[in-house]
Amino acid sequence: MTALEAERVRWAPRGRLVVDDVSLRVEDGATVGLLGPNGSGKSSLIRILAGLRAPSSGDVRLDGNPLAGMSRRRLARRLAVVEQEPATSQDLRVRDVVALGRVPHRPAWAPDSTQDRAVIEEAAAHAGIADRLDQRFSTLSGGERQRTQIARALAQEPEILLLDEPTNHLDVRHQLALLALVRRMPTTCLVALHDLNLAAAYCDQVFVLSQGRVVAGGPPAEVLTESLISEVYGVRARVHHDEGVVIRFLGPL
Ligand SMILES: Nc1ncnc2c1ncn2[C@@H]1O[C@H](COP(=O)(O)OP(=O)(O)OP(=O)(O)O)[C@@H](O)[C@H]1O
C-alpha cells in the first residue's frame, strides 16, 4: 500500500503563484478530500501530484520516492488520475477508452489478454457503464463520459487514485455510488470535491485550499466548521453533528 506526499510544492506559471507552498500527505488506504473555492488551485495541485506537471519548486513523493525520477509507465502502473475534462479521442468505443487503463500493464502492442478483458468488465461494472461498452464515447451523456473515465482509471488497477471533481456531472445516486465505491476500495484516493456534505460523509481527511495554500487539514468533523466555511467560501452555514456532519448553507456573507 502506498502514501503520496507533497513537500513545499509551489507552481507559478509566468510568475502567477497558483500553488503556494503546499505540504500534505495522503495516507496509505485513506480517502482524502481536496476542497476549496473555484480557482483555489485544486486541479493544478492534482496535476502536479499525478506527475502531469512539474512543480516550480518542492517535491512530490510516492512511498518516499520522488515522482520526478519515475518513468511514465512505471508511475501509471501505480497511480491513475481522472481529470475534469480529459482529452479522449471522440471516435473510440467505450470499451476501448476503458481498455486504455490496461496499457501500462502489458507489453507494447500486445492485444488484450483474458485477464485484461475481465478487469475492463469489472471496472465498467463498478463505474455503472457495463451496458455501454459497445457504444461510441462521443454519443455518451456527460455523466456516462465521466463514469467511463472513472472505469478507465479503475482498469489501471492503481494503488493511488486522483479524481478531480468526479461527481460534477453525476446524478445523486451515481454521486453516492461513486464515493461509496472509492471509500470501499483499498486504493488510496485523493478526490477534489465541491460538495462539502459529500466530503464530510465519505472522506477520512480533508485538505482545504484557499488561494493556492492549504489553510486547514484533518478529519472533516474538525475542519468543516462554520467559521472556516465563512472565511474560505464567504458563505454563512450551520454545521450539525447529530448524524455525522451535515452542513446547511444559509446564504452568501
Ligand atoms: N497555465 C496557467 N497559467 C496561469 N494561470 C493558471 C494556469 N492554470 C491555472 N491557472 C489559474 O490558477 C488558478 C487555479 O486554477 P485551478 O484550475 O487549479 O483551480 P481549481 O481550484 O481547480 O478551480 P475550480 O474549482 O474552478 O475547478 C485559477 O485562477 C486559474 O486561472
The ligand as an SDF file (V2000), in Angstrom:
LIG
                    3D

 31 33  0  0  0  0  0  0  0  0999 V2000
   -1.3040   27.7070  -17.0070 N   0  0  0  0  0  0  0  0  0  0  0  0
   -1.8000   28.6700  -16.2200 C   0  0  0  0  0  0  0  0  0  0  0  0
   -1.3460   29.9260  -16.2900 N   0  0  0  0  0  0  0  0  0  0  0  0
   -1.8320   30.9060  -15.4940 C   0  0  0  0  0  0  0  0  0  0  0  0
   -2.7910   30.6950  -14.5600 N   0  0  0  0  0  0  0  0  0  0  0  0
   -3.2910   29.4610  -14.4490 C   0  0  0  0  0  0  0  0  0  0  0  0
   -2.8270   28.3780  -15.2550 C   0  0  0  0  0  0  0  0  0  0  0  0
   -3.5070   27.2680  -14.9090 N   0  0  0  0  0  0  0  0  0  0  0  0
   -4.3700   27.6410  -13.9390 C   0  0  0  0  0  0  0  0  0  0  0  0
   -4.2370   28.9580  -13.6620 N   0  0  0  0  0  0  0  0  0  0  0  0
   -5.0020   29.7400  -12.6610 C   0  0  0  0  0  0  0  0  0  0  0  0
   -4.7570   29.1390  -11.4230 O   0  0  0  0  0  0  0  0  0  0  0  0
   -5.9150   29.2360  -10.5850 C   0  0  0  0  0  0  0  0  0  0  0  0
   -6.2330   27.8600  -10.0260 C   0  0  0  0  0  0  0  0  0  0  0  0
   -6.8130   27.0720  -11.0600 O   0  0  0  0  0  0  0  0  0  0  0  0
   -7.2980   25.5760  -10.7940 P   0  0  0  0  0  0  0  0  0  0  0  0
   -7.9290   25.0960  -12.0370 O   0  0  0  0  0  0  0  0  0  0  0  0
   -6.1750   24.8230  -10.2190 O   0  0  0  0  0  0  0  0  0  0  0  0
   -8.3900   25.8480   -9.6610 O   0  0  0  0  0  0  0  0  0  0  0  0
   -9.4980   24.8910   -9.0480 P   0  0  0  0  0  0  0  0  0  0  0  0
   -9.4290   25.0380   -7.5550 O   0  0  0  0  0  0  0  0  0  0  0  0
   -9.3880   23.5210   -9.6040 O   0  0  0  0  0  0  0  0  0  0  0  0
  -10.8190   25.6270   -9.5850 O   0  0  0  0  0  0  0  0  0  0  0  0
  -12.3050   25.0730   -9.9470 P   0  0  0  0  0  0  0  0  0  0  0  0
  -12.9710   24.7330   -8.6580 O   0  0  0  0  0  0  0  0  0  0  0  0
  -12.9180   26.2880  -10.5780 O   0  0  0  0  0  0  0  0  0  0  0  0
  -12.1780   23.9130  -10.8950 O   0  0  0  0  0  0  0  0  0  0  0  0
   -7.0020   29.8530  -11.4310 C   0  0  0  0  0  0  0  0  0  0  0  0
   -7.1530   31.2060  -11.0830 O   0  0  0  0  0  0  0  0  0  0  0  0
   -6.5060   29.6720  -12.8560 C   0  0  0  0  0  0  0  0  0  0  0  0
   -6.9480   30.7360  -13.6760 O   0  0  0  0  0  0  0  0  0  0  0  0
  1  2  1  0
  2  3  1  0
  2  7  2  0
  3  4  2  0
  4  5  1  0
  5  6  2  0
  6  7  1  0
  6 10  1  0
  7  8  1  0
  8  9  2  0
  9 10  1  0
 10 11  1  0
 11 12  1  0
 11 30  1  0
 12 13  1  0
 13 14  1  0
 13 28  1  0
 14 15  1  0
 15 16  1  0
 16 17  2  0
 16 18  1  0
 16 19  1  0
 19 20  1  0
 20 21  2  0
 20 22  1  0
 20 23  1  0
 23 24  1  0
 24 25  2  0
 24 26  1  0
 24 27  1  0
 28 29  1  0
 28 30  1  0
 30 31  1  0
M  END
$$$$
